[in-house]
Amino acid sequence: MGAPVIGKNRREKVCLVCEQEKEKGIFLFGHFLCIDCNQAIVQTNTDDPNYAFYVQKLRKMVASKIYS
């Protein structure tokens, strides 16, 4: 199947972390972060093994985009 069609004034709401389409969340630097992943990130301690996973996923937000 092809990419989902998005209306002119709507953004695709696929979470940067869990990569699932969700209704509730926030946009940061043009990327969508669902409310569930946002809460999980906030509650994760730095010594938790999942911390490195979240850091890796969130790095996608700040990676520079080159458009040609």
PDB file of N, H, CA, C and O in Angstrom:
ATOM      1  N   MET A   1       0.845  -1.182   0.000  1.00  0.00           N
ATOM      2  CA  MET A   1       0.000   0.000   0.000  1.00  0.00           C
ATOM      3  C   MET A   1       0.881   1.232   0.000  1.00  0.00           C
ATOM      4  O   MET A   1       2.047   1.180   0.392  1.00  0.00           O
ATOM      5  N   GLY A   2       0.306   2.350  -0.448  1.00  0.00           N
ATOM      6  H   GLY A   2      -0.641   2.392  -0.766  1.00  0.00           H
ATOM      7  CA  GLY A   2       1.047   3.602  -0.527  1.00  0.00           C
ATOM      8  C   GLY A   2       1.040   4.349   0.789  1.00  0.00           C
ATOM      9  O   GLY A   2       0.485   3.894   1.790  1.00  0.00           O
ATOM     10  N   ALA A   3       1.669   5.503   0.758  1.00  0.00           N
ATOM     11  H   ALA A   3       2.119   5.873  -0.055  1.00  0.00           H
ATOM     12  CA  ALA A   3       1.721   6.364   1.940  1.00  0.00           C
ATOM     13  C   ALA A   3       0.339   6.938   2.223  1.00  0.00           C
ATOM     14  O   ALA A   3      -0.444   7.154   1.297  1.00  0.00           O
ATOM     15  N   PRO A   4       0.035   7.187   3.491  1.00  0.00           N
ATOM     16  CA  PRO A   4      -1.278   7.736   3.823  1.00  0.00           C
ATOM     17  C   PRO A   4      -1.446   9.148   3.289  1.00  0.00           C
ATOM     18  O   PRO A   4      -0.513   9.950   3.309  1.00  0.00           O
ATOM     19  N   VAL A   5      -2.637   9.438   2.815  1.00  0.00           N
ATOM     20  H   VAL A   5      -3.396   8.786   2.799  1.00  0.00           H
ATOM     21  CA  VAL A   5      -2.950  10.772   2.307  1.00  0.00           C
ATOM     22  C   VAL A   5      -3.282  11.658   3.494  1.00  0.00           C
ATOM     23  O   VAL A   5      -4.069  11.288   4.365  1.00  0.00           O
ATOM     24  N   ILE A   6      -2.670  12.832   3.515  1.00  0.00           N
ATOM     25  H   ILE A   6      -2.030  13.133   2.807  1.00  0.00           H
ATOM     26  CA  ILE A   6      -2.857  13.758   4.619  1.00  0.00           C
ATOM     27  C   ILE A   6      -3.448  15.039   4.070  1.00  0.00           C
ATOM     28  O   ILE A   6      -3.018  15.538   3.030  1.00  0.00           O
ATOM     29  N   GLY A   7      -4.445  15.575   4.780  1.00  0.00           N
ATOM     30  H   GLY A   7      -4.794  15.170   5.625  1.00  0.00           H
ATOM     31  CA  GLY A   7      -5.072  16.821   4.364  1.00  0.00           C
ATOM     32  C   GLY A   7      -4.090  17.971   4.363  1.00  0.00           C
ATOM     33  O   GLY A   7      -3.013  17.877   4.951  1.00  0.00           O
ATOM     34  N   LYS A   8      -4.456  19.055   3.706  1.00  0.00           N
ATOM     35  H   LYS A   8      -5.331  19.132   3.228  1.00  0.00           H
ATOM     36  CA  LYS A   8      -3.571  20.206   3.539  1.00  0.00           C
ATOM     37  C   LYS A   8      -3.100  20.773   4.876  1.00  0.00           C
ATOM     38  O   LYS A   8      -1.931  21.135   5.005  1.00  0.00           O
ATOM     39  N   ASN A   9      -3.969  20.858   5.859  1.00  0.00           N
ATOM     40  H   ASN A   9      -4.919  20.564   5.755  1.00  0.00           H
ATOM     41  CA  ASN A   9      -3.632  21.470   7.140  1.00  0.00           C
ATOM     42  C   ASN A   9      -3.394  20.455   8.257  1.00  0.00           C
ATOM     43  O   ASN A   9      -3.364  20.832   9.428  1.00  0.00           O
ATOM     44  N   ARG A  10      -3.226  19.187   7.922  1.00  0.00           N
ATOM     45  H   ARG A  10      -3.251  18.881   6.970  1.00  0.00           H
ATOM     46  CA  ARG A  10      -3.009  18.153   8.934  1.00  0.00           C
ATOM     47  C   ARG A  10      -1.626  17.562   8.772  1.00  0.00           C
ATOM     48  O   ARG A  10      -1.117  17.434   7.659  1.00  0.00           O
ATOM     49  N   ARG A  11      -1.030  17.208   9.882  1.00  0.00           N
ATOM     50  H   ARG A  11      -1.444  17.312  10.786  1.00  0.00           H
ATOM     51  CA  ARG A  11       0.265  16.531   9.861  1.00  0.00           C
ATOM     52  C   ARG A  11       0.047  15.067  10.183  1.00  0.00           C
ATOM     53  O   ARG A  11      -0.892  14.706  10.893  1.00  0.00           O
ATOM     54  N   GLU A  12       0.918  14.235   9.657  1.00  0.00           N
ATOM     55  H   GLU A  12       1.680  14.528   9.080  1.00  0.00           H
ATOM     56  CA  GLU A  12       0.862  12.815   9.968  1.00  0.00           C
ATOM     57  C   GLU A  12       1.271  12.622  11.423  1.00  0.00           C
ATOM     58  O   GLU A  12       2.273  13.184  11.866  1.00  0.00           O
ATOM     59  N   LYS A  13       0.513  11.843  12.156  1.00  0.00           N
ATOM     60  H   LYS A  13      -0.300  11.387  11.796  1.00  0.00           H
ATOM     61  CA  LYS A  13       0.758  11.641  13.578  1.00  0.00           C
ATOM     62  C   LYS A  13       1.299  10.232  13.826  1.00  0.00           C
ATOM     63  O   LYS A  13       0.633   9.397  14.437  1.00  0.00           O
ATOM     64  N   VAL A  14       2.507   9.987  13.345  1.00  0.00           N
ATOM     65  H   VAL A  14       3.048  10.666  12.848  1.00  0.00           H
ATOM     66  CA  VAL A  14       3.202   8.732  13.600  1.00  0.00           C
ATOM     67  C   VAL A  14       4.326   9.046  14.570  1.00  0.00           C
ATOM     68  O   VAL A  14       5.199   9.865  14.282  1.00  0.00           O
ATOM     69  N   CYS A  15       4.299   8.399  15.703  1.00  0.00           N
ATOM     70  H   CYS A  15       3.590   7.733  15.937  1.00  0.00           H
ATOM     71  CA  CYS A  15       5.244   8.680  16.783  1.00  0.00           C
ATOM     72  C   CYS A  15       6.676   8.360  16.372  1.00  0.00           C
ATOM     73  O   CYS A  15       6.953   7.325  15.767  1.00  0.00           O
ATOM     74  N   LEU A  16       7.569   9.267  16.714  1.00  0.00           N
ATOM     75  H   LEU A  16       7.344  10.108  17.206  1.00  0.00           H
ATOM     76  CA  LEU A  16       8.986   9.106  16.428  1.00  0.00           C
ATOM     77  C   LEU A  16       9.576   7.915  17.177  1.00  0.00           C
ATOM     78  O   LEU A  16      10.504   7.279  16.676  1.00  0.00           O
ATOM     79  N   VAL A  17       9.064   7.600  18.352  1.00  0.00           N
ATOM     80  H   VAL A  17       8.310   8.116  18.759  1.00  0.00           H
ATOM     81  CA  VAL A  17       9.624   6.543  19.192  1.00  0.00           C
ATOM     82  C   VAL A  17       8.992   5.187  18.895  1.00  0.00           C
ATOM     83  O   VAL A  17       9.699   4.250  18.524  1.00  0.00           O
ATOM     84  N   CYS A  18       7.685   5.065  19.051  1.00  0.00           N
ATOM     85  H   CYS A  18       7.110   5.826  19.353  1.00  0.00           H
ATOM     86  CA  CYS A  18       7.021   3.758  18.878  1.00  0.00           C
ATOM     87  C   CYS A  18       6.613   3.487  17.430  1.00  0.00           C
ATOM     88  O   CYS A  18       6.230   2.368  17.088  1.00  0.00           O
ATOM     89  N   GLU A  19       6.696   4.510  16.586  1.00  0.00           N
ATOM     90  H   GLU A  19       7.007   5.419  16.864  1.00  0.00           H
ATOM     91  CA  GLU A  19       6.403   4.407  15.160  1.00  0.00           C
ATOM     92  C   GLU A  19       4.977   3.940  14.880  1.00  0.00           C
ATOM     93  O   GLU A  19       4.717   3.301  13.861  1.00  0.00           O
ATOM     94  N   GLN A  20       4.062   4.259  15.784  1.00  0.00           N
ATOM     95  H   GLN A  20       4.274   4.777  16.612  1.00  0.00           H
ATOM     96  CA  GLN A  20       2.654   3.938  15.589  1.00  0.00           C
ATOM     97  C   GLN A  20       1.873   5.232  15.391  1.00  0.00           C
ATOM     98  O   GLN A  20       2.258   6.286  15.899  1.00  0.00           O
ATOM     99  N   GLU A  21       0.778   5.141  14.652  1.00  0.00           N
ATOM    100  H   GLU A  21       0.466   4.285  14.239  1.00  0.00           H
ATOM    101  CA  GLU A  21      -0.068   6.304  14.453  1.00  0.00           C
ATOM    102  C   GLU A  21      -0.938   6.488  15.693  1.00  0.00           C
ATOM    103  O   GLU A  21      -1.639   5.567  16.115  1.00  0.00           O
ATOM    104  N   LYS A  22      -0.886   7.671  16.263  1.00  0.00           N
ATOM    105  H   LYS A  22      -0.317   8.419  15.920  1.00  0.00           H
ATOM    106  CA  LYS A  22      -1.638   7.972  17.482  1.00  0.00           C
ATOM    107  C   LYS A  22      -2.371   9.293  17.310  1.00  0.00           C
ATOM    108  O   LYS A  22      -2.002  10.109  16.465  1.00  0.00           O
ATOM    109  N   GLU A  23      -3.392   9.501  18.097  1.00  0.00           N
ATOM    110  H   GLU A  23      -3.693   8.838  18.784  1.00  0.00           H
ATOM    111  CA  GLU A  23      -4.166  10.744  18.043  1.00  0.00           C
ATOM    112  C   GLU A  23      -3.594  11.825  18.947  1.00  0.00           C
ATOM    113  O   GLU A  23      -3.531  12.991  18.558  1.00  0.00           O
ATOM    114  N   LYS A  24      -3.175  11.443  20.159  1.00  0.00           N
ATOM    115  H   LYS A  24      -3.226  10.495  20.475  1.00  0.00           H
ATOM    116  CA  LYS A  24      -2.735  12.432  21.135  1.00  0.00           C
ATOM    117  C   LYS A  24      -1.222  12.446  21.254  1.00  0.00           C
ATOM    118  O   LYS A  24      -0.569  11.404  21.316  1.00  0.00           O
ATOM    119  N   GLY A  25      -0.680  13.672  21.285  1.00  0.00           N
ATOM    120  H   GLY A  25      -1.210  14.518  21.235  1.00  0.00           H
ATOM    121  CA  GLY A  25       0.752  13.834  21.423  1.00  0.00           C
ATOM    122  C   GLY A  25       1.160  15.257  21.120  1.00  0.00           C
ATOM    123  O   GLY A  25       0.323  16.158  21.048  1.00  0.00           O
ATOM    124  N   ILE A  26       2.461  15.452  20.942  1.00  0.00           N
ATOM    125  H   ILE A  26       3.140  14.721  21.000  1.00  0.00           H
ATOM    126  CA  ILE A  26       2.988  16.787  20.664  1.00  0.00           C
ATOM    127  C   ILE A  26       3.953  16.721  19.485  1.00  0.00           C
ATOM    128  O   ILE A  26       4.516  15.670  19.176  1.00  0.00           O
ATOM    129  N   PHE A  27       4.127  17.864  18.840  1.00  0.00           N
ATOM    130  H   PHE A  27       3.670  18.717  19.091  1.00  0.00           H
ATOM    131  CA  PHE A  27       5.109  17.984  17.772  1.00  0.00           C
ATOM    132  C   PHE A  27       6.315  18.737  18.310  1.00  0.00           C
ATOM    133  O   PHE A  27       6.179  19.826  18.866  1.00  0.00           O
ATOM    134  N   LEU A  28       7.491  18.154  18.144  1.00  0.00           N
ATOM    135  H   LEU A  28       7.602  17.268  17.692  1.00  0.00           H
ATOM    136  CA  LEU A  28       8.752  18.773  18.544  1.00  0.00           C
ATOM    137  C   LEU A  28       9.677  18.785  17.342  1.00  0.00           C
ATOM    138  O   LEU A  28       9.972  17.735  16.770  1.00  0.00           O
ATOM    139  N   PHE A  29      10.134  19.959  16.960  1.00  0.00           N
ATOM    140  H   PHE A  29       9.895  20.811  17.425  1.00  0.00           H
ATOM    141  CA  PHE A  29      11.024  20.095  15.811  1.00  0.00           C
ATOM    142  C   PHE A  29      10.473  19.389  14.581  1.00  0.00           C
ATOM    143  O   PHE A  29      11.229  18.804  13.805  1.00  0.00           O
ATOM    144  N   GLY A  30       9.160  19.444  14.401  1.00  0.00           N
ATOM    145  H   GLY A  30       8.546  19.919  15.031  1.00  0.00           H
ATOM    146  CA  GLY A  30       8.528  18.845  13.230  1.00  0.00           C
ATOM    147  C   GLY A  30       8.279  17.357  13.328  1.00  0.00           C
ATOM    148  O   GLY A  30       7.807  16.753  12.365  1.00  0.00           O
ATOM    149  N   HIS A  31       8.580  16.746  14.464  1.00  0.00           N
ATOM    150  H   HIS A  31       8.963  17.236  15.247  1.00  0.00           H
ATOM    151  CA  HIS A  31       8.353  15.314  14.667  1.00  0.00           C
ATOM    152  C   HIS A  31       7.278  15.121  15.726  1.00  0.00           C
ATOM    153  O   HIS A  31       7.185  15.894  16.679  1.00  0.00           O
ATOM    154  N   PHE A  32       6.467  14.081  15.549  1.00  0.00           N
ATOM    155  H   PHE A  32       6.543  13.453  14.775  1.00  0.00           H
ATOM    156  CA  PHE A  32       5.379  13.779  16.474  1.00  0.00           C
ATOM    157  C   PHE A  32       5.860  12.818  17.553  1.00  0.00           C
ATOM    158  O   PHE A  32       6.531  11.828  17.262  1.00  0.00           O
ATOM    159  N   LEU A  33       5.512  13.119  18.798  1.00  0.00           N
ATOM    160  H   LEU A  33       4.967  13.924  19.034  1.00  0.00           H
ATOM    161  CA  LEU A  33       5.808  12.254  19.942  1.00  0.00           C
ATOM    162  C   LEU A  33       4.488  11.989  20.653  1.00  0.00           C
ATOM    163  O   LEU A  33       3.864  12.916  21.168  1.00  0.00           O
ATOM    164  N   CYS A  34       4.056  10.720  20.685  1.00  0.00           N
ATOM    165  H   CYS A  34       4.564   9.967  20.267  1.00  0.00           H
ATOM    166  CA  CYS A  34       2.767  10.399  21.294  1.00  0.00           C
ATOM    167  C   CYS A  34       2.825  10.592  22.813  1.00  0.00           C
ATOM    168  O   CYS A  34       3.898  10.584  23.415  1.00  0.00           O
ATOM    169  N   ILE A  35       1.673  10.760  23.401  1.00  0.00           N
ATOM    170  H   ILE A  35       0.801  10.767  22.912  1.00  0.00           H
ATOM    171  CA  ILE A  35       1.571  11.024  24.841  1.00  0.00           C
ATOM    172  C   ILE A  35       2.096   9.847  25.660  1.00  0.00           C
ATOM    173  O   ILE A  35       2.663  10.048  26.733  1.00  0.00           O
ATOM    174  N   ASP A  36       1.914   8.621  25.165  1.00  0.00           N
ATOM    175  H   ASP A  36       1.453   8.457  24.292  1.00  0.00           H
ATOM    176  CA  ASP A  36       2.387   7.435  25.889  1.00  0.00           C
ATOM    177  C   ASP A  36       3.915   7.394  25.954  1.00  0.00           C
ATOM    178  O   ASP A  36       4.488   7.142  27.014  1.00  0.00           O
ATOM    179  N   CYS A  37       4.567   7.643  24.824  1.00  0.00           N
ATOM    180  H   CYS A  37       4.101   7.848  23.963  1.00  0.00           H
ATOM    181  CA  CYS A  37       6.032   7.646  24.802  1.00  0.00           C
ATOM    182  C   CYS A  37       6.578   8.837  25.574  1.00  0.00           C
ATOM    183  O   CYS A  37       7.605   8.721  26.242  1.00  0.00           O
ATOM    184  N   ASN A  38       5.915   9.960  25.494  1.00  0.00           N
ATOM    185  H   ASN A  38       5.080  10.054  24.951  1.00  0.00           H
ATOM    186  CA  ASN A  38       6.332  11.135  26.251  1.00  0.00           C
ATOM    187  C   ASN A  38       6.357  10.819  27.749  1.00  0.00           C
ATOM    188  O   ASN A  38       7.322  11.147  28.439  1.00  0.00           O
ATOM    189  N   GLN A  39       5.303  10.187  28.245  1.00  0.00           N
ATOM    190  H   GLN A  39       4.519   9.921  27.684  1.00  0.00           H
ATOM    191  CA  GLN A  39       5.239   9.842  29.664  1.00  0.00           C
ATOM    192  C   GLN A  39       6.308   8.814  30.024  1.00  0.00           C
ATOM    193  O   GLN A  39       6.925   8.907  31.085  1.00  0.00           O
ATOM    194  N   ALA A  40       6.529   7.839  29.151  1.00  0.00           N
ATOM    195  H   ALA A  40       6.028   7.764  28.289  1.00  0.00           H
ATOM    196  CA  ALA A  40       7.545   6.816  29.417  1.00  0.00           C
ATOM    197  C   ALA A  40       8.939   7.439  29.487  1.00  0.00           C
ATOM    198  O   ALA A  40       9.746   7.067  30.339  1.00  0.00           O
ATOM    199  N   ILE A  41       9.220   8.384  28.593  1.00  0.00           N
ATOM    200  H   ILE A  41       8.565   8.686  27.901  1.00  0.00           H
ATOM    201  CA  ILE A  41      10.527   9.042  28.583  1.00  0.00           C
ATOM    202  C   ILE A  41      10.729   9.838  29.866  1.00  0.00           C
ATOM    203  O   ILE A  41      11.794   9.776  30.480  1.00  0.00           O
ATOM    204  N   VAL A  42       9.717  10.578  30.264  1.00  0.00           N
ATOM    205  H   VAL A  42       8.852  10.629  29.766  1.00  0.00           H
ATOM    206  CA  VAL A  42       9.818  11.413  31.463  1.00  0.00           C
ATOM    207  C   VAL A  42      10.042  10.562  32.709  1.00  0.00           C
ATOM    208  O   VAL A  42      10.743  10.993  33.625  1.00  0.00           O
ATOM    209  N   GLN A  43       9.469   9.378  32.760  1.00  0.00           N
ATOM    210  H   GLN A  43       8.900   9.029  32.016  1.00  0.00           H
ATOM    211  CA  GLN A  43       9.546   8.535  33.946  1.00  0.00           C
ATOM    212  C   GLN A  43      10.754   7.591  33.954  1.00  0.00           C
ATOM    213  O   GLN A  43      10.975   6.890  34.941  1.00  0.00           O
ATOM    214  N   THR A  44      11.536   7.560  32.868  1.00  0.00           N
ATOM    215  H   THR A  44      11.356   8.129  32.065  1.00  0.00           H
ATOM    216  CA  THR A  44      12.676   6.652  32.772  1.00  0.00           C
ATOM    217  C   THR A  44      13.905   7.255  33.432  1.00  0.00           C
ATOM    218  O   THR A  44      14.286   8.388  33.136  1.00  0.00           O
ATOM    219  N   ASN A  45      14.524   6.492  34.328  1.00  0.00           N
ATOM    220  H   ASN A  45      14.215   5.572  34.568  1.00  0.00           H
ATOM    221  CA  ASN A  45      15.763   6.922  34.978  1.00  0.00           C
ATOM    222  C   ASN A  45      16.939   6.710  34.024  1.00  0.00           C
ATOM    223  O   ASN A  45      16.876   5.871  33.126  1.00  0.00           O
ATOM    224  N   THR A  46      17.999   7.471  34.224  1.00  0.00           N
ATOM    225  H   THR A  46      18.050   8.153  34.954  1.00  0.00           H
ATOM    226  CA  THR A  46      19.169   7.374  33.342  1.00  0.00           C
ATOM    227  C   THR A  46      19.887   6.034  33.452  1.00  0.00           C
ATOM    228  O   THR A  46      20.615   5.658  32.534  1.00  0.00           O
ATOM    229  N   ASP A  47      19.703   5.310  34.545  1.00  0.00           N
ATOM    230  H   ASP A  47      19.112   5.616  35.291  1.00  0.00           H
ATOM    231  CA  ASP A  47      20.339   3.997  34.691  1.00  0.00           C
ATOM    232  C   ASP A  47      19.471   2.855  34.153  1.00  0.00           C
ATOM    233  O   ASP A  47      19.883   1.696  34.189  1.00  0.00           O
ATOM    234  N   ASP A  48      18.286   3.175  33.661  1.00  0.00           N
ATOM    235  H   ASP A  48      17.951   4.117  33.633  1.00  0.00           H
ATOM    236  CA  ASP A  48      17.383   2.186  33.075  1.00  0.00           C
ATOM    237  C   ASP A  48      17.896   1.807  31.681  1.00  0.00           C
ATOM    238  O   ASP A  48      18.316   2.688  30.931  1.00  0.00           O
ATOM    239  N   PRO A  49      17.873   0.518  31.314  1.00  0.00           N
ATOM    240  CA  PRO A  49      18.325   0.105  29.975  1.00  0.00           C
ATOM    241  C   PRO A  49      17.535   0.769  28.834  1.00  0.00           C
ATOM    242  O   PRO A  49      18.069   0.945  27.739  1.00  0.00           O
ATOM    243  N   ASN A  50      16.294   1.131  29.079  1.00  0.00           N
ATOM    244  H   ASN A  50      15.861   0.988  29.968  1.00  0.00           H
ATOM    245  CA  ASN A  50      15.490   1.778  28.040  1.00  0.00           C
ATOM    246  C   ASN A  50      15.919   3.217  27.768  1.00  0.00           C
ATOM    247  O   ASN A  50      15.555   3.782  26.736  1.00  0.00           O
ATOM    248  N   TYR A  51      16.680   3.813  28.666  1.00  0.00           N
ATOM    249  H   TYR A  51      16.976   3.354  29.504  1.00  0.00           H
ATOM    250  CA  TYR A  51      17.109   5.202  28.512  1.00  0.00           C
ATOM    251  C   TYR A  51      17.906   5.390  27.213  1.00  0.00           C
ATOM    252  O   TYR A  51      17.672   6.344  26.472  1.00  0.00           O
ATOM    253  N   ALA A  52      18.831   4.492  26.948  1.00  0.00           N
ATOM    254  H   ALA A  52      19.021   3.716  27.550  1.00  0.00           H
ATOM    255  CA  ALA A  52      19.647   4.573  25.730  1.00  0.00           C
ATOM    256  C   ALA A  52      18.777   4.446  24.482  1.00  0.00           C
ATOM    257  O   ALA A  52      19.035   5.112  23.480  1.00  0.00           O
ATOM    258  N   PHE A  53      17.759   3.605  24.533  1.00  0.00           N
ATOM    259  H   PHE A  53      17.550   3.064  25.348  1.00  0.00           H
ATOM    260  CA  PHE A  53      16.823   3.449  23.412  1.00  0.00           C
ATOM    261  C   PHE A  53      16.113   4.762  23.126  1.00  0.00           C
ATOM    262  O   PHE A  53      16.018   5.181  21.972  1.00  0.00           O
ATOM    263  N   TYR A  54      15.613   5.414  24.173  1.00  0.00           N
ATOM    264  H   TYR A  54      15.689   5.074  25.110  1.00  0.00           H
ATOM    265  CA  TYR A  54      14.904   6.685  23.993  1.00  0.00           C
ATOM    266  C   TYR A  54      15.839   7.771  23.465  1.00  0.00           C
ATOM    267  O   TYR A  54      15.446   8.565  22.611  1.00  0.00           O
ATOM    268  N   VAL A  55      17.050   7.808  23.960  1.00  0.00           N
ATOM    269  H   VAL A  55      17.369   7.163  24.654  1.00  0.00           H
ATOM    270  CA  VAL A  55      18.019   8.802  23.488  1.00  0.00           C
ATOM    271  C   VAL A  55      18.288   8.601  21.997  1.00  0.00           C
ATOM    272  O   VAL A  55      18.332   9.567  21.235  1.00  0.00           O
ATOM    273  N   GLN A  56      18.467   7.351  21.586  1.00  0.00           N
ATOM    274  H   GLN A  56      18.431   6.566  22.205  1.00  0.00           H
ATOM    275  CA  GLN A  56      18.719   7.046  20.182  1.00  0.00           C
ATOM    276  C   GLN A  56      17.547   7.493  19.303  1.00  0.00           C
ATOM    277  O   GLN A  56      17.757   8.079  18.241  1.00  0.00           O
ATOM    278  N   LYS A  57      16.335   7.222  19.736  1.00  0.00           N
ATOM    279  H   LYS A  57      16.165   6.745  20.599  1.00  0.00           H
ATOM    280  CA  LYS A  57      15.150   7.613  18.958  1.00  0.00           C
ATOM    281  C   LYS A  57      15.010   9.132  18.884  1.00  0.00           C
ATOM    282  O   LYS A  57      14.674   9.678  17.832  1.00  0.00           O
ATOM    283  N   LEU A  58      15.268   9.815  20.005  1.00  0.00           N
ATOM    284  H   LEU A  58      15.541   9.372  20.859  1.00  0.00           H
ATOM    285  CA  LEU A  58      15.106  11.267  20.047  1.00  0.00           C
ATOM    286  C   LEU A  58      16.191  11.997  19.261  1.00  0.00           C
ATOM    287  O   LEU A  58      15.995  13.149  18.872  1.00  0.00           O
ATOM    288  N   ARG A  59      17.306  11.364  19.026  1.00  0.00           N
ATOM    289  H   ARG A  59      17.465  10.428  19.341  1.00  0.00           H
ATOM    290  CA  ARG A  59      18.366  11.979  18.212  1.00  0.00           C
ATOM    291  C   ARG A  59      17.892  12.251  16.796  1.00  0.00           C
ATOM    292  O   ARG A  59      18.419  13.142  16.129  1.00  0.00           O
ATOM    293  N   LYS A  60      16.904  11.500  16.325  1.00  0.00           N
ATOM    294  H   LYS A  60      16.476  10.777  16.866  1.00  0.00           H
ATOM    295  CA  LYS A  60      16.352  11.727  14.989  1.00  0.00           C
ATOM    296  C   LYS A  60      15.758  13.128  14.872  1.00  0.00           C
ATOM    297  O   LYS A  60      15.705  13.698  13.782  1.00  0.00           O
ATOM    298  N   MET A  61      15.312  13.679  16.001  1.00  0.00           N
ATOM    299  H   MET A  61      15.354  13.216  16.887  1.00  0.00           H
ATOM    300  CA  MET A  61      14.694  15.005  15.995  1.00  0.00           C
ATOM    301  C   MET A  61      15.686  16.097  15.641  1.00  0.00           C
ATOM    302  O   MET A  61      15.347  17.039  14.923  1.00  0.00           O
ATOM    303  N   VAL A  62      16.888  15.980  16.131  1.00  0.00           N
ATOM    304  H   VAL A  62      17.163  15.215  16.714  1.00  0.00           H
ATOM    305  CA  VAL A  62      17.858  17.050  15.964  1.00  0.00           C
ATOM    306  C   VAL A  62      18.810  16.826  14.802  1.00  0.00           C
ATOM    307  O   VAL A  62      19.641  17.685  14.505  1.00  0.00           O
ATOM    308  N   ALA A  63      18.695  15.673  14.139  1.00  0.00           N
ATOM    309  H   ALA A  63      18.020  14.976  14.380  1.00  0.00           H
ATOM    310  CA  ALA A  63      19.528  15.426  12.970  1.00  0.00           C
ATOM    311  C   ALA A  63      19.155  16.418  11.883  1.00  0.00           C
ATOM    312  O   ALA A  63      17.976  16.633  11.605  1.00  0.00           O
ATOM    313  N   SER A  64      20.161  17.019  11.271  1.00  0.00           N
ATOM    314  H   SER A  64      21.119  16.844  11.496  1.00  0.00           H
ATOM    315  CA  SER A  64      19.874  18.026  10.245  1.00  0.00           C
ATOM    316  C   SER A  64      19.274  17.360   9.015  1.00  0.00           C
ATOM    317  O   SER A  64      19.619  16.232   8.664  1.00  0.00           O
ATOM    318  N   LYS A  65      18.386  18.075   8.382  1.00  0.00           N
ATOM    319  H   LYS A  65      18.106  18.991   8.667  1.00  0.00           H
ATOM    320  CA  LYS A  65      17.736  17.593   7.175  1.00  0.00           C
ATOM    321  C   LYS A  65      18.278  18.400   6.003  1.00  0.00           C
ATOM    322  O   LYS A  65      18.323  19.630   6.048  1.00  0.00           O
ATOM    323  N   ILE A  66      18.682  17.705   4.968  1.00  0.00           N
ATOM    324  H   ILE A  66      18.646  16.706   4.931  1.00  0.00           H
ATOM    325  CA  ILE A  66      19.175  18.373   3.773  1.00  0.00           C
ATOM    326  C   ILE A  66      18.162  18.128   2.655  1.00  0.00           C
ATOM    327  O   ILE A  66      17.886  16.990   2.276  1.00  0.00           O
ATOM    328  N   TYR A  67      17.631  19.209   2.152  1.00  0.00           N
ATOM    329  H   TYR A  67      17.856  20.134   2.459  1.00  0.00           H
ATOM    330  CA  TYR A  67      16.660  19.123   1.070  1.00  0.00           C
ATOM    331  C   TYR A  67      17.325  19.597  -0.217  1.00  0.00           C
ATOM    332  O   TYR A  67      18.009  20.619  -0.241  1.00  0.00           O
ATOM    333  N   SER A  68      17.112  18.842  -1.275  1.00  0.00           N
ATOM    334  H   SER A  68      16.556  18.011  -1.255  1.00  0.00           H
ATOM    335  CA  SER A  68      17.705  19.260  -2.555  1.00  0.00           C
ATOM    336  C   SER A  68      16.633  19.595  -3.559  1.00  0.00           C
ATOM    337  O   SER A  68      16.942  19.966  -4.691  1.00  0.00           O
TER     338      SER A  68
END
